[in-house]
């Protein structure tokens, strides 16, 4: 940081923490990397299952896991058992042994479908077919100053997001500002409420495709980098 003309951080929180460590912020900047919006345009968007599909994309393991989400989902089903036949959770990406145990130990494991790793285009198509995108952060200190790259892809799909965020006001503000539901990653009651909100909207045919344009693009990030270089 002392030698560089500019130091780029991917979140404001990471930049602020760095500034405290080095004692200044004169050459520090934040640029959100964004995602390529074009890859989500003009693609398949119909959900053929007849169920309300929540889908998670990316690896699960360690403190980024399904434990709290499954508990919230079980609480929904305990109160509304008739919802079991109308709900489906799809998981795309690697799941480690502990994750499979969370699923296997649940009495509602039949609503979960594991796809494992899939081709890039297949993952994009699945994002656009599902009803709700599920985001899960690690429940550790690192999450307070990180934004998963998957967030930007999720935002460009226009699909509603249920985000399990851990002590990260920056990410929370970004997602809520785009109209999505954010809950604390270890708050089972809040997770249950978030699931119910989207599920009831789906059942009542009110689960809308979000039309607000996502500003977090690769082009914007490049323009900001060039402006700093200039």
N, C-alpha and C positions, 0 to 999 in steps of 0.2 A: 504493500500500500504506500510505503514511503517513496518507492522508486517509480511507480507507475504514473502515467499522465491521468488515466481514468481507471477506476475499478468498478466493474458492473456486478450488481447483485440482482437476483431474480425475485426478491421480495423486499418491501420496505423494512420489515422487521429484521431481516438478516443484515441489511445495511446499517440500521440503527445500532444493532448489537456490535457490529464491527467498528462503528464510529466511537463507541464507548471504549472499546479495547485499545484503539490507536490514538484516541484523544482529539480527533478532528474528523470532519466529513467533507472537506473542501474538494476532494477528487473522487468522491464516491457517488454512484448513481444507481437507480433502480430501473430496470427494463423488464416488463413482463414478456416472456418469449412468445406467447400466443400459439396459435395453430393455423393450419391451412384450411380456410373456410370452404374452398372449392371442393374438397374431397367429400363433403357432406351434402352437396347440392345436387338435386335431380336424381336422388337415389331412392330405393325402396323404403316405404314408410308404413306399410300395412302390417298389423299384428294378426297373424292367422290363427292364433291359439284359442281365441274366445275367452281367455283368462286375463286378469290384470297382471302383467309381467313387469317385475322389477329385475333389473339386470346390473351386474357388477362386472367391470372389465379391469384386468390386471391381476398381479399375483397377490395372494393372501398368505400371511404367515407372521410369526412373532406377535407384536402388539397390534398389527393391522389384521384383524380377524373378525369373524362373524359372531363372536360370543354375545355381544350386547345386542346386535341386530336380531339374532335368533331369539333372545329372551324377549325383546319387544314384540316380535312376531308371534311368539307363543302366547304372550299376554293378549294380543288381539284375538287369536283363535280361541283362547279360553273364554273370552267374553262373547265372541260372535262365532261359534263353531260352524255356522252356515257359510262363512267366508272361505273355509279351507278349500272347497272345490272350485273357487273362483280366483285363487291366487297362485302365482308361480314365481319362483326365484331362479334366475338363470345366472350361472357363474362362468365367465370366460377368462382363462388364464390358469396359472399354476396354483394349486391348493395343496398345502403340505399336510402331513399326518394329523396334526392337531385340528386343522380345519375340518377334515373329514370326520373326526370324532365329534365335533360340535354338531355336525349335521346328523350323523348316525345316532347320537344320543337324544335327538329331538323326536318326539312322537309325531311330528309333522314333517319328517324328512322327505316324504313323498312329493312335497311341493317344490323341492329343490332339484334342479337339473344341472349337472356338471358337464361342461363342454371341453374343459381343458384348453390348451393352446390351439388357436385357429389362425387361418390366414388373415392377413391384414384387412383385405376387402370383406371377408366374411364377418370380421369383428365390426367393421363400419356398418354393414348391412344390419347386423343384429342390434347395434345401438339405435338405428333408425326405426327398427321394427318394434322395439320394446315400448312399454308405456311410461316407465319411470326409470331413470338412471340412478344407480346407487353408488355413492362415493364414501369410502371409509378411510380415515386417517389413522396413523399409528397413535396409540395413547401413550406418548412419551414426549419429552421436552423438545425434541427436534421439530415436532409438528407445529410448534408455535411460530416458527419462522420459515416454513416451507409451504409451497403450493404445488401439489402434484401436477405433472404435465398433463395428465388425463383430464384435469379440470377444463382446460381450454378446448379440448376436443368435445367434451360433454356440452360445453356452452354453445358450440357451433351447431350442434344437432337440433337445437330448439326444443328438446325434450325436457320435461320437468325433472329436476334433480332433488333427491333426498340425500343431503350431505351430512355425514357423521364426522364433525370437525372437532379437533381437540385443542382448546385454548388458543384459538387463532382468530382474533377479531378482524384481521386483514382479509383472510379468506372468507370469513362469514359475511363481511360487508360486500365483498365482490359478488358472492352468490345471491345474497338477499337483494342486492341492487338490480340483479337480473331477473328477480321474481321467483327464486327457488327457496326451498325449505331447508334450513340449517338447524341441526340439533347438536348438543354435545355428545361426543362419541361414546361416552360411558354413562349416559343418562337414559336408562331403560324406559322410563315413563315418557320422556320427550320423544324417544325413537318410536314408541307405540303410537303416540299422538301424530307424528309425522306420517307413519304408514297409514293410519286411519284417514288422515286428511286426503291423501292422494287416492286411496282406495275408494272412498266415498265419492270423490269427484269422478273417478272412472265409472263407478256403478251408475251414477246419475248422468253419465255422458257429458260431464263438465270438465274433463281433464284436457286442457287445451294445449295445443302446440304453441310455444312462446314465440311471438313474432318480433320481439325486441332484438335488434341487430347486435351481435356480440362485437365489441370493439377490439378484442384481444387477438390480433392477427399477426402472422409472420411479417407481413409488409409493414405494419406499424412498428414492430420491433426493429426492423432493418432501418427504417427512416429515423428512429430515435438513436440508433447506433451511429448512423452517418452524421446526424446533427452533433453528437458528442465529438466525433472525430474531426468535424469541421471547426 
